[in-house]
Amino acid sequence: MNNEEMGRRDFLKAAAVCAVPTVIGASALCRGSSVAPSERITLATIGNGSRCKVVLDHFMTFKEVQCLAVCDARQDRREDAKARVDAHHGNSDCTAYHDFRDVLARNDIDAVLIATGDRMHAVSSIMAARAGKDIYSEKPMSLTIEESRAVADTMKKLATVYQCGHQRRSVDSYQFQVEVAQRGMIGKVHTVIAQVWESGMVRPQGPEPIPDGFDYDMWLGPTPYHPFIPRRVYGWNDFWDTGGGAMIGMGCHYTDIAQWGLDKDDTGPVDYEGTGVFAENNFADVPISGKVTCTYADGLKLILQSKGLFEERFIRFVGTKGWIQVDDETNVVTAEPESILRYRGISSRSWAHTGEHIRNFLDCIKSRRETVCSAEKSHRATTVGHIANICLRLGRSLKWDPQSERFVNDSQANAMISRAMRPPWQL
């Protein structure tokens, strides 16, 4: 079908499939309704910070989901999570834990929602799969390339249903953008530009006593030991030992969309070139800003840049006859030629709504099919972000072999594919 033959109906039909209500009724919240035990999916959470609150709330809008356990290294968070779950279900059946291994030992848990920091995503995902649980893990799926490869291999070996929290794959604005790019409506796509925000300066701070009710050793997990410093703990994504800044934290969302839109889900760029700004006197050690050009073997380019404000993030596909862009903050889609926009079925959902992504995960638990954001796809997208960060840290260009998943003739870069894990943690 050429561009002229493609009608608005095609896009509206796709949008209708993805649409979810913006007002949730009582029946959708399990109040006054029930499902057969055979249809129920029992859930546990690992990590109960701000992100978990949002995603768990969306999980519980589905009447077949019953949350039986919550887990967090912080007592205040796990107690808050239990109270919220109990209030939702109208009982006190939810149990709170501080060690996720106790959760995984339960035979009555079908699936886990992992919403810890990056440092625990891979380890807990692998352990959960070995315990027979299906997994919805927040992004990025790993702290290193080695970790995400181990996750993908484990999920394949054990036939685990895995969904990474790249929920933009299930949001209509990004689905529309990808379809426009893949149908040739902007000509032949040659470049994707993805912008995340600049990181801020972090002032130095000294060690403080570990707060009561905080299992700090469990919180650290496999990462190197540091004395308890609030700015290091609560701002963990600004420190290389526990995160990777916006380039991977937000960047993995955009590398995922780029890989999908460019039909590169099973591979990745081969050349990386860029520069980053590392500010002096910054307590944090991730780049303040940076730009990396990632080039695929066929010449397609993904430009990943960290600049500007949080509200200025976007992803743009550029072709020989135009472009299409999604602004993440507003969910506004713009394009050239502007006439492309008439094909979009308008929805009020934005990146913040994980409902359809969760619906796909729950359906795949029942069907045992691959999710829209499987471990292998997520690994490839996450790898792009990790390599971009390595490129900035080394301050030079890199060559990557997507088949062997090694840097070409670069022992220093290859040493950064993995990191030592603090005992007793291992992949």
C-alpha positions in Angstrom: 0.0 0.0 0.0 1.5 3.4 -1.0 1.2 6.6 1.1 -1.8 7.9 -0.9 -3.7 4.6 -0.5 -3.2 4.4 3.2 -6.3 5.9 4.8 -7.2 7.4 8.2 -9.1 4.2 9.0 -5.9 2.2 9.3 -4.5 4.4 12.0 -7.8 4.8 13.8 -8.2 1.0 13.9 -4.8 0.7 15.4 -5.5 3.4 17.9 -8.8 1.7 18.9 -7.0 -1.5 19.7 -4.6 0.3 22.0 -7.1 2.6 23.6 -7.9 2.4 27.3 -10.4 4.4 29.4 -9.2 7.6 31.1 -11.8 7.2 33.8 -11.6 4.0 35.7 -14.9 2.6 37.1 -15.4 0.7 40.3 -15.7 -2.7 38.5 -12.2 -2.2 36.9 -10.8 -1.6 40.4 -12.0 -5.0 41.6 -14.6 -3.4 43.9 -17.8 -5.4 43.8 -16.3 -7.8 41.2 -14.4 -11.0 41.3 -12.6 -13.4 39.0 -12.4 -17.2 39.1 -9.3 -18.4 41.0 -8.0 -20.0 37.8 -8.0 -16.5 36.1 -6.3 -14.7 39.0 -2.7 -13.5 38.7 -0.9 -13.1 42.0 1.7 -10.4 42.1 4.5 -9.3 44.4 6.5 -6.1 44.2 10.3 -5.7 44.7 11.1 -2.1 45.4 8.3 0.3 46.4 9.5 3.8 45.6 7.7 6.5 43.6 7.9 4.6 40.4 6.4 1.4 41.9 3.5 3.4 43.3 2.5 4.5 39.8 2.9 1.1 38.1 1.4 -0.9 40.9 -1.7 1.3 40.8 -2.0 0.6 37.1 -1.6 -3.2 37.8 -4.4 -3.1 40.3 -6.8 -1.6 37.9 -7.0 -5.1 36.3 -9.5 -7.2 38.3 -7.5 -10.5 37.8 -4.5 -9.1 39.6 -4.1 -9.7 43.4 -1.0 -8.3 45.1 0.0 -10.7 47.9 3.4 -9.3 48.8 5.5 -6.1 48.8 9.2 -5.8 49.5 11.6 -3.0 50.1 14.8 -2.4 52.1 13.1 0.6 53.7 10.5 -0.1 56.4 8.5 3.1 55.7 8.1 2.2 52.0 7.1 -1.4 52.5 4.6 -0.5 55.2 3.1 2.2 53.0 2.9 -0.2 50.1 1.1 -2.8 52.3 -1.4 -0.3 53.5 -2.2 0.8 50.0 -2.6 -2.7 48.7 -4.7 -3.8 51.6 -7.0 -0.8 51.2 -7.4 -1.6 47.5 -8.2 -5.2 48.0 -10.3 -4.6 51.2 -8.4 -7.2 53.3 -5.0 -7.6 55.0 -3.7 -10.5 52.9 -0.6 -8.6 51.6 2.6 -9.4 53.5 5.6 -7.0 53.7 9.2 -8.2 53.4 12.6 -6.6 53.5 14.4 -9.4 51.6 13.1 -10.2 48.1 14.5 -13.7 48.4 11.7 -14.5 50.9 9.2 -13.3 48.3 10.6 -15.5 45.6 10.4 -18.5 47.9 6.6 -18.3 48.0 4.9 -20.8 45.7 1.7 -18.7 45.5 3.3 -15.8 43.6 2.8 -15.8 39.8 4.6 -12.6 38.8 6.8 -9.9 40.2 6.9 -6.2 39.5 10.6 -5.1 39.9 11.0 -1.4 40.6 14.2 -1.1 42.5 17.1 1.1 41.3 19.1 -0.1 38.3 21.6 -1.9 40.5 19.1 -4.7 41.4 17.1 -5.0 38.1 19.1 -7.8 36.6 20.0 -9.8 39.7 16.4 -9.9 40.9 15.0 -10.6 37.4 17.3 -13.6 37.0 16.5 -14.9 40.5 12.8 -14.4 40.0 12.9 -16.4 36.7 14.8 -19.2 38.4 12.0 -19.2 41.1 9.4 -19.7 38.4 8.0 -16.1 38.4 7.1 -14.0 35.4 8.6 -10.6 35.4 7.7 -7.0 34.7 10.9 -5.0 35.3 11.4 -1.3 35.3 14.0 0.1 33.0 16.8 0.2 32.3 16.8 -3.6 32.7 20.5 -3.6 33.9 23.4 -1.7 35.2 25.8 -3.3 32.6 25.8 -4.9 29.2 26.8 -8.3 30.7 23.8 -8.1 33.1 21.2 -7.5 30.4 22.6 -10.2 28.2 22.4 -12.6 31.2 18.7 -11.6 31.7 17.8 -12.2 28.1 19.5 -15.6 28.0 17.9 -16.6 31.3 14.4 -15.6 30.1 14.8 -17.5 26.9 16.2 -20.6 28.6 13.4 -20.8 31.2 10.6 -19.6 28.9 9.8 -16.8 31.3 7.4 -14.1 30.3 9.3 -10.8 30.7 8.2 -7.3 30.0 10.6 -4.3 30.4 9.1 -1.0 31.5 9.6 0.7 28.1 6.0 1.5 28.2 6.2 4.0 25.3 5.9 0.9 23.0 2.3 0.7 24.2 1.5 4.4 23.9 -0.4 5.6 20.7 1.8 8.6 20.0 4.9 6.5 19.7 3.1 3.7 17.9 1.9 6.3 15.4 5.4 7.7 15.0 6.9 4.3 14.3 4.2 3.4 11.8 4.7 6.7 9.9 8.5 6.0 9.8 8.1 2.4 8.7 5.5 3.1 6.0 7.7 5.6 4.3 5.5 8.6 4.9 8.5 10.8 5.6 10.5 9.1 2.8 13.5 6.9 3.6 14.4 7.4 7.3 18.1 8.1 7.7 18.4 9.6 11.2 16.8 9.5 14.6 17.4 12.3 17.1 16.7 11.6 20.8 17.1 14.3 23.4 17.1 13.7 27.2 17.8 16.3 29.8 21.0 17.6 31.3 22.0 16.3 34.7 22.5 18.8 37.5 25.4 19.5 39.9 25.4 17.6 43.2 27.0 19.2 46.2 29.4 17.1 48.3 28.0 15.6 51.5 29.5 13.6 54.3 28.4 10.2 55.7 25.4 10.1 58.1 24.0 7.4 60.4 21.8 4.8 58.5 18.2 5.6 59.2 16.2 3.2 61.5 14.4 0.6 59.5 16.7 0.9 56.4 18.5 -2.3 55.4 21.3 -0.4 53.7 23.3 -3.5 52.9 20.3 -5.0 51.0 19.8 -1.6 49.3 23.4 -1.6 48.0 23.0 -5.1 46.7 25.9 -6.0 44.3 27.3 -2.5 44.1 30.5 -1.4 45.9 30.2 -0.4 49.5 30.0 3.3 50.3 29.2 4.9 53.7 25.6 6.0 53.9 25.4 9.5 52.3 21.9 10.7 51.6 22.7 12.5 48.4 24.4 9.4 47.0 21.5 7.1 48.1 18.5 9.2 47.2 20.2 10.5 44.1 21.6 7.1 43.1 21.2 7.7 39.3 23.8 10.4 39.4 26.5 8.0 40.5 28.3 5.5 38.2 28.3 2.7 40.8 24.5 2.7 41.0 23.2 4.3 37.9 24.2 6.1 34.7 22.4 9.4 34.5 19.8 10.5 32.0 21.7 9.1 29.1 20.7 5.6 30.1 17.9 6.3 32.6 15.7 8.1 30.0 17.8 7.3 27.0 16.9 3.6 27.1 13.2 4.6 26.3 14.3 6.4 23.2 16.9 3.8 22.1 14.0 1.3 22.4 11.7 3.3 20.1 14.6 4.0 17.7 15.5 0.3 17.4 11.8 -0.6 16.9 11.2 2.2 14.3 14.4 1.3 12.4 13.6 -2.4 12.5 16.8 -3.1 14.4 15.4 -4.9 17.4 17.8 -7.8 17.0 21.0 -5.8 16.5 22.5 -2.4 17.2 24.8 0.4 16.0 28.4 -0.5 15.1 30.1 2.9 15.5 29.8 5.3 18.4 31.3 8.8 18.5 30.6 11.6 21.0 31.7 13.9 23.7 30.5 14.6 27.2 30.8 17.3 29.8 31.9 16.2 33.3 31.8 19.2 35.6 34.5 19.9 38.1 33.6 19.9 41.8 30.6 17.8 41.1 29.9 15.1 43.7 28.1 13.1 41.1 30.2 11.4 38.4 27.8 11.0 35.4 28.1 13.5 32.5 26.3 16.8 32.9 25.6 16.7 29.2 26.7 14.9 26.1 26.1 13.9 22.6 26.8 10.5 21.0 26.2 9.6 17.3 25.5 5.9 16.9 25.8 4.6 13.4 24.4 1.3 12.2 26.2 -1.0 9.6 23.8 0.3 6.9 24.6 3.9 7.6 21.4 4.8 9.6 22.2 7.1 12.5 20.8 7.5 16.0 21.9 10.7 17.7 21.5 10.5 21.5 22.0 13.8 23.2 21.7 15.1 26.8 20.9 18.8 26.9 18.3 21.3 28.0 15.6 20.9 30.6 13.6 17.8 31.7 10.5 19.2 29.8 12.5 19.5 26.6 12.9 15.8 25.9 11.8 14.4 22.5 12.5 11.8 19.8 12.4 12.6 16.1 12.6 10.4 13.0 14.1 12.2 10.0 13.6 11.0 6.5 14.3 12.2 2.9 10.8 13.8 2.6 10.1 15.0 6.2 10.2 14.2 9.9 7.9 13.2 12.8 8.5 14.1 16.4 7.0 13.2 19.8 7.5 15.6 22.7 7.6 13.4 25.7 6.4 16.0 28.2 3.2 17.0 26.4 2.6 13.9 24.2 2.3 16.3 21.3 3.1 14.9 17.9 4.5 17.3 15.2 5.5 16.4 11.6 6.6 17.8 8.3 4.6 17.6 6.1 2.0 18.5 8.7 -0.7 16.7 6.6 0.7 13.4 8.1 -1.0 14.2 11.4 -4.5 13.8 10.0 -4.0 10.0 10.1 -3.5 9.9 13.8 -6.2 8.6 16.1 -6.1 11.0 19.0 -5.8 9.6 22.5 -5.3 11.4 25.9 -2.9 8.7 27.1 0.8 9.7 27.5 4.0 8.0 28.4 2.9 8.1 32.1 0.1 5.6 31.5 1.5 2.0 31.8 -2.0 0.3 31.6 -1.8 -1.0 28.0 1.8 -2.2 28.6 0.7 -4.1 31.7 -2.3 -5.5 29.8 0.0 -7.0 27.3 2.1 -8.5 30.0 -0.9 -10.1 31.7 -2.2 -11.4 28.5 1.2 -13.0 27.7 1.3 -14.6 31.1 -1.9 -16.5 30.1 -0.8 -17.2 26.5 2.9 -17.7 27.2 3.7 -15.6 24.1 6.4 -13.0 23.9 5.6 -9.5 25.2 5.9 -6.4 23.1 9.1 -5.5 25.0 10.8 -8.8 25.6 14.1 -9.3 27.3 16.0 -9.7 24.0 14.6 -6.5 22.5 15.2 -4.6 25.8 18.8 -5.9 26.0 19.6 -4.6 22.5 18.1 -1.2 23.3 19.7 -1.0 26.7 23.1 -1.9 25.2 23.0 1.2 23.0 22.6 3.4 26.0 25.3 1.6 28.0 27.7 2.0 25.1 26.9 5.7 24.7 27.8 6.1 28.4 31.0 4.2 27.9 31.9 6.3 24.9 31.5 9.5 27.0 33.5 8.1 29.9 36.4 7.0 27.7 36.2 10.2 25.7 36.7 8.5 22.3 35.0 6.7 19.5 34.2 3.0 19.8 33.5 0.2 17.4 31.0 -2.5 18.4 30.2 -5.9 17.0 26.5 -6.6 17.6 27.0 -10.3 16.9 29.8 -11.1 19.3 28.6 -8.2 21.6 32.2 -7.1 22.1 34.1 -3.9 21.3 36.5 -4.3 18.3 40.1 -4.4 19.4 39.5 -2.4 22.5 40.4 -4.2 25.8 39.7 -1.1 27.9 36.1 -0.7 26.6 35.5 -4.5 26.8 36.5 -4.4 30.5 33.5 -2.0 31.0 31.0 -4.5 29.6 30.7 -6.0 33.1 31.4 -4.9 36.7 32.5 -6.8 39.8 29.6 -7.7 42.1 29.8 -7.4 45.9 29.4 -10.9 47.5 27.2 -12.8 47.9 25.4 -11.4 44.7 26.1 -12.9 41.3 24.3 -13.4 38.0 
